[in-house]
Amino acid sequence: MRSGVQAQMPVLYVGDADAAGRFYALFGYTGQPSGDGRFHLRCGELTLLLVEATPVPAALYLHVDDVAATTDRLVAAGHPVDHVPGGECRTIDPDGNTILFSPSPARSAPAPQAEPDGRPSHVRRAAAVAARRDGAPGHCQIGGPRGEPCADPAEVKLADSWGDTVWGCLTHADETLVNARGAFLATEDSTGLAAYLTARRTRPEEAAVAG
């Protein structure tokens, strides 16, 4: 018989297990502190272990049965939710961990296909569009986690709602999309807000001419 992993339990290091427990209860987890600084949470057959210690930044990806209801609970409890490409949502737990959530595969359309390297196809498509346009810098502007420069080609442009943009290689763009709150893929085609608003303004005139 082939051996392998039979079960797994995500572990998050948190500064306050009670506060973290209340946050994850918004996703449907329940449980009680064990008294040794550990908090075993369960949601159906799934288990999440919270360990009260110095927080270590991490990311957790969850599939939920109702994205809208989960978002409403989080926002009502004071936890802002960002919407990111691909139908995913992102929030931050009390210890700064990035929590991504999306519809359960059983209740949603098929997830975007991933490339052999595991990257979502929409990231690859954005890179392909960028490769056909001029204006990209010669190398990644994001760099490594300690600020070290990255010599890989700039393949994807990222932006945020504050208007900041940056070009990055696929590896560092992936990391930024997960860890930088509010970051999203930026496209440079003609279907942005400016084109949309221009089209809206011209439609009444076109209708008047046609009449």
PEZI-V212676 format. One record per residue. RES is the residue in three letters. D_CENTER is the distance of its C-alpha to the mean C-alpha in Angstrom with 1 decimal. Layout:
res->RES d_center->D_CENTER
res->RES d_center->D_CENTER
This chain:
res->MET d_center->37.4
res->ARG d_center->34.2
res->SER d_center->32.6
res->GLY d_center->29.0
res->VAL d_center->26.4
res->GLN d_center->27.4
res->ALA d_center->24.8
res->GLN d_center->22.0
res->MET d_center->21.0
res->PRO d_center->17.8
res->VAL d_center->19.2
res->LEU d_center->17.8
res->TYR d_center->20.1
res->VAL d_center->20.4
res->GLY d_center->23.0
res->ASP d_center->24.0
res->ALA d_center->23.8
res->ASP d_center->25.1
res->ALA d_center->22.5
res->ALA d_center->19.7
res->GLY d_center->21.6
res->ARG d_center->21.7
res->PHE d_center->17.9
res->TYR d_center->17.3
res->ALA d_center->20.2
res->LEU d_center->18.1
res->PHE d_center->16.3
res->GLY d_center->19.9
res->TYR d_center->20.6
res->THR d_center->24.2
res->GLY d_center->26.3
res->GLN d_center->28.6
res->PRO d_center->28.9
res->SER d_center->31.2
res->GLY d_center->33.0
res->ASP d_center->32.3
res->GLY d_center->29.0
res->ARG d_center->27.0
res->PHE d_center->25.3
res->HIS d_center->25.0
res->LEU d_center->22.8
res->ARG d_center->23.1
res->CYS d_center->21.6
res->GLY d_center->23.9
res->GLU d_center->24.3
res->LEU d_center->21.2
res->THR d_center->21.7
res->LEU d_center->19.6
res->LEU d_center->21.7
res->LEU d_center->21.4
res->VAL d_center->23.7
res->GLU d_center->25.1
res->ALA d_center->25.2
res->THR d_center->23.9
res->PRO d_center->20.1
res->VAL d_center->18.4
res->PRO d_center->14.8
res->ALA d_center->12.6
res->ALA d_center->9.4
res->LEU d_center->9.8
res->TYR d_center->8.5
res->LEU d_center->10.7
res->HIS d_center->12.4
res->VAL d_center->14.2
res->ASP d_center->17.4
res->ASP d_center->16.9
res->VAL d_center->13.6
res->ALA d_center->15.8
res->ALA d_center->17.9
res->THR d_center->15.2
res->THR d_center->13.8
res->ASP d_center->17.4
res->ARG d_center->18.2
res->LEU d_center->15.5
res->VAL d_center->16.5
res->ALA d_center->20.1
res->ALA d_center->19.9
res->GLY d_center->18.6
res->HIS d_center->14.9
res->PRO d_center->13.1
res->VAL d_center->10.1
res->ASP d_center->8.1
res->HIS d_center->7.7
res->VAL d_center->5.7
res->PRO d_center->7.9
res->GLY d_center->9.0
res->GLY d_center->9.3
res->GLU d_center->6.1
res->CYS d_center->6.0
res->ARG d_center->5.0
res->THR d_center->8.2
res->ILE d_center->10.4
res->ASP d_center->13.4
res->PRO d_center->16.9
res->ASP d_center->16.8
res->GLY d_center->13.8
res->ASN d_center->11.7
res->THR d_center->7.9
res->ILE d_center->7.5
res->LEU d_center->5.0
res->PHE d_center->7.7
res->SER d_center->9.3
res->PRO d_center->13.0
res->SER d_center->15.3
res->PRO d_center->16.5
res->ALA d_center->19.9
res->ARG d_center->19.3
res->SER d_center->17.2
res->ALA d_center->18.0
res->PRO d_center->17.5
res->ALA d_center->14.1
res->PRO d_center->13.9
res->GLN d_center->16.3
res->ALA d_center->15.4
res->GLU d_center->17.8
res->PRO d_center->20.0
res->ASP d_center->18.0
res->GLY d_center->15.0
res->ARG d_center->12.9
res->PRO d_center->11.8
res->SER d_center->14.7
res->HIS d_center->13.1
res->VAL d_center->12.3
res->ARG d_center->15.9
res->ARG d_center->17.2
res->ALA d_center->16.0
res->ALA d_center->17.8
res->ALA d_center->20.8
res->VAL d_center->21.1
res->ALA d_center->21.0
res->ALA d_center->23.6
res->ARG d_center->25.9
res->ARG d_center->25.9
res->ASP d_center->27.7
res->GLY d_center->26.4
res->ALA d_center->23.9
res->PRO d_center->24.9
res->GLY d_center->26.5
res->HIS d_center->23.9
res->CYS d_center->20.5
res->GLN d_center->20.3
res->ILE d_center->17.5
res->GLY d_center->19.5
res->GLY d_center->19.2
res->PRO d_center->18.1
res->ARG d_center->21.7
res->GLY d_center->22.1
res->GLU d_center->23.9
res->PRO d_center->24.1
res->CYS d_center->22.7
res->ALA d_center->25.2
res->ASP d_center->23.0
res->PRO d_center->23.0
res->ALA d_center->20.5
res->GLU d_center->18.9
res->VAL d_center->15.8
res->LYS d_center->15.8
res->LEU d_center->13.0
res->ALA d_center->13.6
res->ASP d_center->12.9
res->SER d_center->14.8
res->TRP d_center->17.5
res->GLY d_center->18.5
res->ASP d_center->17.7
res->THR d_center->17.1
res->VAL d_center->17.1
res->TRP d_center->17.8
res->GLY d_center->16.6
res->CYS d_center->17.4
res->LEU d_center->15.0
res->THR d_center->14.7
res->HIS d_center->13.9
res->ALA d_center->11.7
res->ASP d_center->9.4
res->GLU d_center->9.7
res->THR d_center->9.2
res->LEU d_center->6.0
res->VAL d_center->4.7
res->ASN d_center->7.6
res->ALA d_center->8.7
res->ARG d_center->8.1
res->GLY d_center->8.8
res->ALA d_center->8.5
res->PHE d_center->8.7
res->LEU d_center->11.0
res->ALA d_center->14.6
res->THR d_center->17.4
res->GLU d_center->21.1
res->ASP d_center->22.7
res->SER d_center->25.0
res->THR d_center->22.9
res->GLY d_center->21.3
res->LEU d_center->22.4
res->ALA d_center->25.7
res->ALA d_center->26.8
res->TYR d_center->25.8
res->LEU d_center->27.8
res->THR d_center->30.7
res->ALA d_center->30.9
res->ARG d_center->31.1
res->ARG d_center->33.9
res->THR d_center->35.9
res->ARG d_center->35.9
res->PRO d_center->38.5
res->GLU d_center->40.8
res->GLU d_center->40.5
res->ALA d_center->41.3
res->ALA d_center->44.3
res->VAL d_center->45.7
res->ALA d_center->45.3
res->GLY d_center->47.2
